[in-house]
Amino acid sequence: MASRQYPIATIGIVGTGAMGRGIAQIASLAGLTVRLFDANPQAAAAARDYLADIFVKLTVKGKLDEAQAHAALARVIGAQSLAELADCDLVIEAIIENLDAKRALFRELETIVSGRCVLASNTSSLSITAIAAACTDASRVAGYHFFNPVPLMKVVEVIDGLRGDPAAGDALMDLARRMGHTPVRAKDMPGFIVNHAGRGMNTEGLRVASEGIASFADIDRIMREQAGFRLGPFELLDLTALDVSHPVMESIYHQFYEEPRFTPSPIASTRLAGGLIGKKAGEGFYRYVDGKPQVPAEADAPATLPKCVWVSGRQPAARDAVLQLVARANVALDEGERPADDALIVVTPLGLDATTAALEEQLDASRTVAIDALFPLAAVQRRTLMTTPATTRAARDAAHALFAADGVPVTVIRDSTGFVAQRIVATIVNIGCDIAQRQIASPEDIDLAVTLGLGYPKGPLALGDALGARTILTILRNIHGVLGDPRYRPSPWLARRAQLGISLTSADAADAAS
């Protein structure tokens, strides 16, 4: 039986909020005829007025000429009823994130449009298969998940339901490219790619905060200035707003039947209940004045350097990096097999807390301070130190002075398995690996979706390769070993590739060869 073809020239959009307007903007600029429908007729008219204003602004900025702007707006047509979408080749719903509402809409649309019309949902977390089950013909139903703001977020997820016709998905992939976006293909699984992968940063950042390890601001500083992310987890949560992000966290957690990797945090639920949802409310994890977060200032670094320093040799490369900083600060090095009684003790654990690292080497915990050397110590814009519960203030301050001596700011945190950056980054990589293991998307599309959809410096698989898959595996195994928490169990994709020494971005060789 020949596959159906789905040529797309006219699209209908149901729901004219921020997402519907954004999709209409890029579609009309790409030359498509757009029919806008909203249950509220005033909303549809307002959306067209909004687009008219946007096109004027783009003309003023020189991004469109007047002829292009007039032509694009002329292609946007308000619809007074769903029946006016009858001639559409594609209808995209962008309504409330409610399964019953979406199923009812698709059931009605199916009686209006032709058999060659693709029905697409812009859902961010609901099952495409479940939505399609309301239709007599589930094969032409697919997911088409854009990100807000649509014109700027240049990625779209194309999701195939279990009964979906691959040709319908192919048509949506082609259309995305016509509209100037990068499409990625995903199977119908909770969170698809981006919202699934995003659990690593947000839920682990919340977990670190919930353990009292560091403040929201310090966690964000570490992830920006040490790990190289554009935003830390709490800056990101304030930007997206908890009334949007927390329900997604809960939805993905429950859809995966309480998978420990995705456990939401009571910190977020409590703040949501109290209305501290983020920037748009003026207060979230930060308070905002004139749209700017009010971030507590950092105290100056202590001035008194240690008399001498003993550095653990458990991680040779990390030890060498620490020794360079010690030499740069002109501090004496204790080169004995065991630390002298007056030496500051520095350890460089991967995935362990400072307490466990000290006990494993039978070191004096009162003089032990750990430094995170996952990222190059000489190149980072921030360094992270970690104390044991027994570390004295004198030892802590001496270590702070030492590692800030070259002007790089230092954050001192309480004892944590895996510091802050190690555990958040390892969780990001691990969840990305699990998406690949489940064959939800190709390794290439996973990294592409995350870099474009979340703005990470690298996709999770490329990030794991850059830091070393074996290093990430060690971090996770050590955290899991100390805490016994299954959220840190390594993905088989990570474990096997780390042990074989092959890239996390590589598919199985037999599959690639075929």
FENQUIUR-V509189 format. One record per residue. N is the residue number from 0. RES is the residue in one letter. PSI is psi in whole degrees, 0 to 359 (none if undefined). OMEGA is omega in whole degrees, 0 to 359 (none if undefined). Layout:
N_RES_PSI_OMEGA, N_RES_PSI_OMEGA
//
This chain:
0_M_128_182, 1_A_142_179, 2_S_143_176, 3_R_152_174, 4_Q_147_182, 5_Y_71_176, 6_P_136_185, 7_I_117_176, 8_A_330_181, 9_T_127_180, 10_I_146_173, 11_G_143_177, 12_I_123_179, 13_V_116_185, 14_G_116_187, 15_T_35_172, 16_G_201_184, 17_A_319_182, 18_M_314_180, 19_G_318_178, 20_R_317_181, 21_G_317_179, 22_I_318_178, 23_A_322_181, 24_Q_308_183, 25_I_330_180, 26_A_315_181, 27_S_324_177, 28_L_337_179, 29_A_3_176, 30_G_7_180, 31_L_147_171, 32_T_132_185, 33_V_126_174, 34_R_120_184, 35_L_127_175, 36_F_139_173, 37_D_145_179, 38_A_335_175, 39_N_107_184, 40_P_327_179, 41_Q_327_180, 42_A_319_179, 43_A_318_179, 44_A_320_179, 45_A_324_180, 46_A_320_179, 47_R_321_176, 48_D_322_178, 49_Y_316_180, 50_L_322_177, 51_A_317_180, 52_D_319_179, 53_I_315_182, 54_F_325_176, 55_V_315_181, 56_K_321_179, 57_L_326_177, 58_T_316_179, 59_V_323_180, 60_K_355_179, 61_G_11_181, 62_K_343_174, 63_L_152_168, 64_D_169_186, 65_E_323_180, 66_A_317_178, 67_Q_318_181, 68_A_314_180, 69_H_319_181, 70_A_318_180, 71_A_316_180, 72_L_324_179, 73_A_334_180, 74_R_350_179, 75_V_117_187, 76_I_127_177, 77_G_140_178, 78_A_134_181, 79_Q_344_180, 80_S_162_177, 81_L_332_181, 82_A_334_180, 83_E_358_176, 84_L_9_187, 85_A_326_184, 86_D_9_182, 87_C_145_175, 88_D_340_180, 89_L_136_171, 90_V_126_179, 91_I_123_175, 92_E_136_178, 93_A_52_184, 94_I_191_182, 95_I_144_182, 96_E_74_182, 97_N_124_187, 98_L_314_182, 99_D_319_180, 100_A_318_181, 101_K_319_180, 102_R_319_179, 103_A_320_179, 104_L_314_182, 105_F_324_178, 106_R_319_179, 107_E_318_180, 108_L_324_183, 109_E_333_179, 110_T_353_185, 111_I_313_187, 112_V_168_180, 113_S_168_181, 114_G_346_179, 115_R_3_181, 116_C_129_176, 117_V_135_176, 118_L_118_187, 119_A_141_178, 120_S_137_176, 121_N_20_181, 122_T_146_178, 123_S_343_186, 124_S_352_182, 125_L_153_183, 126_S_126_176, 127_I_321_178, 128_T_319_179, 129_A_322_177, 130_I_315_183, 131_A_336_182, 132_A_342_178, 133_A_346_187, 134_C_151_173, 135_T_320_178, 136_D_95_181, 137_A_349_188, 138_S_332_184, 139_R_16_177, 140_V_132_181, 141_A_166_173, 142_G_143_179, 143_Y_82_191, 144_H_106_175, 145_F_169_181, 146_F_149_185, 147_N_132_357, 148_P_134_187, 149_V_315_183, 150_P_334_183, 151_L_329_180, 152_M_100_195, 153_K_29_179, 154_V_147_176, 155_V_135_178, 156_E_129_174, 157_V_120_187, 158_I_128_178, 159_D_124_172, 160_G_169_183, 161_L_328_180, 162_R_12_184, 163_G_146_174, 164_D_119_180, 165_P_332_180, 166_A_329_176, 167_A_317_176, 168_G_320_178, 169_D_320_180, 170_A_322_178, 171_L_325_176, 172_M_313_180, 173_D_319_180, 174_L_319_179, 175_A_317_180, 176_R_320_177, 177_R_327_181, 178_M_7_176, 179_G_16_180, 180_H_161_177, 181_T_116_180, 182_P_146_172, 183_V_147_187, 184_R_135_181, 185_A_151_170, 186_K_164_182, 187_D_92_177, 188_M_153_183, 189_P_128_179, 190_G_354_181, 191_F_241_178, 192_I_301_191, 193_V_309_181, 194_N_333_174, 195_H_308_181, 196_A_328_182, 197_G_346_178, 198_R_332_183, 199_G_309_181, 200_M_308_189, 201_N_308_185, 202_T_326_180, 203_E_324_174, 204_G_317_177, 205_L_323_179, 206_R_317_178, 207_V_314_180, 208_A_321_183, 209_S_338_178, 210_E_2_178, 211_G_24_185, 212_I_321_182, 213_A_163_179, 214_S_165_176, 215_F_314_183, 216_A_320_180, 217_D_321_178, 218_I_317_178, 219_D_317_179, 220_R_316_181, 221_I_315_183, 222_M_329_177, 223_R_306_195, 224_E_341_174, 225_Q_312_184, 226_A_345_173, 227_G_19_178, 228_F_153_182, 229_R_323_179, 230_L_147_171, 231_G_172_186, 232_P_324_184, 233_F_330_170, 234_E_318_181, 235_L_317_179, 236_L_323_177, 237_D_326_181, 238_L_315_181, 239_T_334_179, 240_A_134_184, 241_L_334_178, 242_D_344_174, 243_V_310_190, 244_S_322_183, 245_H_316_175, 246_P_325_176, 247_V_318_178, 248_M_315_180, 249_E_319_181, 250_S_313_180, 251_I_319_178, 252_Y_311_182, 253_H_324_179, 254_Q_333_175, 255_F_19_176, 256_Y_53_174, 257_E_41_173, 258_E_124_184, 259_P_332_181, 260_R_336_188, 261_F_16_184, 262_T_122_177, 263_P_172_183, 264_S_139_174, 265_P_340_175, 266_I_315_182, 267_A_317_182, 268_S_322_179, 269_T_317_180, 270_R_324_176, 271_L_315_180, 272_A_328_181, 273_G_1_178, 274_G_6_178, 275_L_70_192, 276_I_347_179, 277_G_195_187, 278_K_320_185, 279_K_339_178, 280_A_357_181, 281_G_352_178, 282_E_132_175, 283_G_240_172, 284_F_340_172, 285_Y_158_170, 286_R_141_185, 287_Y_133_175, 288_V_120_185, 289_D_37_177, 290_G_2_182, 291_K_134_181, 292_P_140_177, 293_Q_98_187, 294_V_128_179, 295_P_138_179, 296_A_152_177, 297_E_146_176, 298_A_154_176, 299_D_150_177, 300_A_145_174, 301_P_157_185, 302_A_337_188, 303_T_116_180, 304_L_157_176, 305_P_155_178, 306_K_319_177, 307_C_160_185, 308_V_133_172, 309_W_131_185, 310_V_128_179, 311_S_145_178, 312_G_13_182, 313_R_325_178, 314_Q_93_188, 315_P_315_182, 316_A_319_179, 317_A_321_179, 318_R_316_180, 319_D_320_180, 320_A_321_178, 321_V_319_181, 322_L_325_178, 323_Q_321_179, 324_L_323_177, 325_V_315_180, 326_A_321_181, 327_R_328_180, 328_A_0_181, 329_N_42_176, 330_V_139_181, 331_A_143_180, 332_L_129_174, 333_D_110_184, 334_E_15_178, 335_G_161_178, 336_E_327_176, 337_R_147_182, 338_P_142_175, 339_A_164_185, 340_D_336_182, 341_D_11_184, 342_A_142_167, 343_L_133_182, 344_I_125_180, 345_V_128_177, 346_V_158_184, 347_T_63_188, 348_P_155_172, 349_L_110_176, 350_G_352_179, 351_L_158_170, 352_D_167_182, 353_A_326_179, 354_T_309_181, 355_T_319_179, 356_A_319_179, 357_A_317_182, 358_L_323_180, 359_E_327_180, 360_E_7_179, 361_Q_51_181, 362_L_160_177, 363_D_108_185, 364_A_336_182, 365_S_341_180, 366_R_7_185, 367_T_131_174, 368_V_137_179, 369_A_145_175, 370_I_138_180, 371_D_113_182, 372_A_22_179, 373_L_318_176, 374_F_149_186, 375_P_119_186, 376_L_330_181, 377_A_346_186, 378_A_340_185, 379_V_159_177, 380_Q_359_177, 381_R_144_176, 382_R_150_181, 383_T_127_175, 384_L_154_182, 385_M_133_181, 386_T_158_168, 387_T_165_175, 388_P_342_182, 389_A_351_183, 390_T_131_180, 391_T_158_177, 392_R_323_181, 393_A_318_180, 394_A_318_179, 395_R_312_183, 396_D_324_178, 397_A_318_178, 398_A_319_179, 399_H_314_179, 400_A_318_181, 401_L_310_188, 402_F_356_172, 403_A_4_187, 404_A_335_180, 405_D_12_176, 406_G_356_178, 407_V_128_181, 408_P_150_183, 409_V_135_172, 410_T_129_177, 411_V_124_182, 412_I_165_174, 413_R_169_186, 414_D_133_184, 415_S_135_171, 416_T_111_178, 417_G_22_179, 418_F_222_174, 419_V_302_183, 420_A_318_182, 421_Q_311_187, 422_R_325_178, 423_I_314_181, 424_V_318_179, 425_A_323_178, 426_T_319_177, 427_I_312_180, 428_V_316_184, 429_N_317_180, 430_I_321_174, 431_G_319_177, 432_C_323_180, 433_D_327_175, 434_I_319_177, 435_A_317_181, 436_Q_321_180, 437_R_357_181, 438_Q_36_175, 439_I_326_178, 440_A_165_178, 441_S_155_176, 442_P_320_180, 443_E_314_182, 444_D_329_177, 445_I_308_181, 446_D_321_179, 447_L_315_181, 448_A_319_184, 449_V_318_180, 450_T_320_181, 451_L_323_185, 452_G_331_182, 453_L_349_178, 454_G_23_178, 455_Y_154_181, 456_P_330_175, 457_K_158_171, 458_G_162_184, 459_P_325_182, 460_L_317_176, 461_A_324_177, 462_L_318_177, 463_G_320_177, 464_D_318_183, 465_A_322_181, 466_L_343_181, 467_G_116_182, 468_A_323_180, 469_R_325_177, 470_T_314_179, 471_I_319_179, 472_L_318_178, 473_T_315_179, 474_I_311_183, 475_L_317_180, 476_R_323_180, 477_N_317_177, 478_I_314_180, 479_H_321_181, 480_G_322_181, 481_V_315_186, 482_L_332_185, 483_G_16_183, 484_D_122_183, 485_P_348_178, 486_R_339_183, 487_Y_9_179, 488_R_135_184, 489_P_143_174, 490_S_142_175, 491_P_326_179, 492_W_316_179, 493_L_310_186, 494_A_315_183, 495_R_317_181, 496_R_325_176, 497_A_316_182, 498_Q_329_179, 499_L_347_181, 500_G_31_179, 501_I_163_186, 502_S_144_175, 503_L_342_180, 504_T_358_184, 505_S_136_171, 506_A_170_176, 507_D_138_186, 508_A_320_181, 509_A_322_178, 510_D_319_181, 511_A_322_182, 512_A_331_181, 513_S_none_none
//
